Amino acid sequence: MQKHTVTIGLFAFIVIIVALSQFHVLDHYYTSVIMFMGVNVMLASSLNLVNGYMGEFSCGHGGFMCVGAYVSSLCTVLMFSKNQILGAPLLPPQMAFIGFPLALLAGSAAAAIAGLVVAIPSFKTRGDYLAIITLAANYIIISAINNMEIIGGPRGFMGMSATDRALRGVIDLPWMLIFVLLGTVLTVWLLRRFVSSTLGKGVPAICQDEIAAEIMSVDTNRMKLIAFMLSSGLAGLAGGLYAHVLGYVNPQSFDIMRSTEVMVMVYLGGMGSLSGAAIAAIVYTVLMEALRFLDVWKWVVIPLLLILLMQFRPEGLMGNKELSDLFPKLRKYYSFK
Amino acid sequence: MSLLEIKGLTRRFGGLIAVNDFNIELGEHELVALIGPNGAGKTTVFNLISGFYQPSEGSISLMGKDTKGLRPHQVTAAGVARTFQGIRLWSEMNVLDNIRIAQHYRMGYSLMDCFLRTKNYMLREKAIDTIAWELLEAMDLKDCALELPRNLPYGVQRRVEIARAMSVKPSLLLLDEPAAGLNSADVEGLIKLVRWIYDTFPVTIWMIEHQMTVVMSLCSRIKVVDFGTTIADGTPEEIQSNPTVIKAYLGDDTI
């Protein structure tokens, strides 16, 4: 029973949130804040696999998110929306229940493949040099999309809200909220299963001593491939959801600013901590909203917080520790490792 | 067929010849030492065997198979485990995890198995766990299974590193200066441990060591190198009275 407490609690929580949103107890604003929280949790925990567990400095996470967003948007627009270039919807709205998840999957698969751009150089390159490669990857992706007129180039791409309308037309529920919450749970769940297995523990082994890892039977190239592709694939999933939540995407929203934002969340939460990254993503989203009244000064206050954090707690709020380490009583219900 | 056969092994780093025409043949279940002054190229030989460096010339064959082009983890999978001169444990993961991870090569499940927690995954993880606990029990490390290596005394860290190497179930165990930095009580313990491993497992142990008490009390065969070249090969008694070895260690007595 105790083993399932968390699972049941989590799904009860999702049902409650969805119900609150459905009956307009949570207005449109709060619902979208919750959705952005979900997307941020996905981004931070997926980046944490590379920056936290593997100890590399990837600063191009926004790029992979971008690939996922555009590919899945293209799929759904093709399937469910009327578009000047891509033509009339190919499928009836009822198909959206299958089509939308498949489109998200296609987006994350494409993002995972884009992750190869970083994964393959990582076999030979480490540290600062790899960081520069990830940065370059981000720029390549953004400029490629900026120059593709067919998907709007710098003007952006829209029509994704048709999917939401199609879903709502069949059963009237806040579907995007549901998909974001499920995507968040899926992301954290996959990552947890990965990092708690012997296979996944090869990733921190690379971080702590790569030579020992390679000599003591860990296929480091394979582990790097898995880590980068899983990380970018999940970022792609987050991107796909983000695009459909907003109904509009443009390349600028996935540039280096976005990547930095995700990195801030990871370093805020503490590297190598699943619960840390998730909590930090939530705290960060709330902070961004709560400090709205500061206007531009927000960009002074938040970086200042980061400076103070690095000064006094460089390992982040929960570096290498999980909630169950801080509150041992939780271990009865759930262990993150 | 011999377990390990090295023929004409040479490794150059630019103009430096670290290992020069090195030959050795090791059979199954032997206990051999490789000694020589600092910088003689001993560790380079180990690095060449474990695939960390590729030979400039010559060949290394393991159970009749040439290891040329194999990556280090593949060499390990073929049955060569080693320890390092300075301890190289994964210091942020507990002892049990250290021993689990070294069994990566025979994990036997895919990423999908890992996500879905299939039956195969459960069985394999259990097998890995069983081997790890058996080894910890046998090597008297059970009490510190959940400790981080960096919190353990140096002597215990050495034992953990040897345990990690043994979890590979190697047919050839390379120990790179296992007694370095140990106090005399720990050295006693180490000698017993190596003896016990040799008696318990069907493994050939090849060690680099500077402490002659360790070498003399354990090894039946000693190979001496200096400046990358073999200068002597024989039983401990032969080595002790070999004039070339004495010269290499103590210098020439002509002034």
Chai-1 contact restraints between the chains, C-beta under 6 A:
chainA,res_idxA,chainB,res_idxB,connection_type,confidence,min_distance_angstrom,max_distance_angstrom,comment,restraint_id
A,L190,B,F115,contact,1.0,0.0,6.0,A-B,restraint_1
A,R193,B,F115,contact,1.0,0.0,6.0,A-B,restraint_2
A,S197,B,C114,contact,1.0,0.0,6.0,A-B,restraint_3
A,T198,B,R100,contact,1.0,0.0,6.0,A-B,restraint_4
A,T198,B,M107,contact,1.0,0.0,6.0,A-B,restraint_5
A,T198,B,I128,contact,1.0,0.0,6.0,A-B,restraint_6
A,L199,B,M107,contact,1.0,0.0,6.0,A-B,restraint_7
A,L199,B,C114,contact,1.0,0.0,6.0,A-B,restraint_8
A,K201,B,D97,contact,1.0,0.0,6.0,A-B,restraint_9
A,K201,B,I101,contact,1.0,0.0,6.0,A-B,restraint_10
A,G202,B,H104,contact,1.0,0.0,6.0,A-B,restraint_11
A,A205,B,W90,contact,1.0,0.0,6.0,A-B,restraint_12
A,A205,B,I101,contact,1.0,0.0,6.0,A-B,restraint_13
A,Q208,B,W90,contact,1.0,0.0,6.0,A-B,restraint_14
A,Q208,B,E92,contact,1.0,0.0,6.0,A-B,restraint_15
A,D209,B,R88,contact,1.0,0.0,6.0,A-B,restraint_16
A,D209,B,W90,contact,1.0,0.0,6.0,A-B,restraint_17
A,A212,B,R88,contact,1.0,0.0,6.0,A-B,restraint_18
A,E214,B,P72,contact,1.0,0.0,6.0,A-B,restraint_19
A,E214,B,H73,contact,1.0,0.0,6.0,A-B,restraint_20
A,I215,B,S50,contact,1.0,0.0,6.0,A-B,restraint_21
A,I215,B,P72,contact,1.0,0.0,6.0,A-B,restraint_22
A,M216,B,A102,contact,1.0,0.0,6.0,A-B,restraint_23
A,S217,B,H73,contact,1.0,0.0,6.0,A-B,restraint_24
A,S217,B,T76,contact,1.0,0.0,6.0,A-B,restraint_25
A,S217,B,A77,contact,1.0,0.0,6.0,A-B,restraint_26
A,S217,B,A102,contact,1.0,0.0,6.0,A-B,restraint_27
A,S217,B,H104,contact,1.0,0.0,6.0,A-B,restraint_28
A,S217,B,Y105,contact,1.0,0.0,6.0,A-B,restraint_29
A,V218,B,H73,contact,1.0,0.0,6.0,A-B,restraint_30
A,V218,B,H104,contact,1.0,0.0,6.0,A-B,restraint_31
A,D219,B,H73,contact,1.0,0.0,6.0,A-B,restraint_32
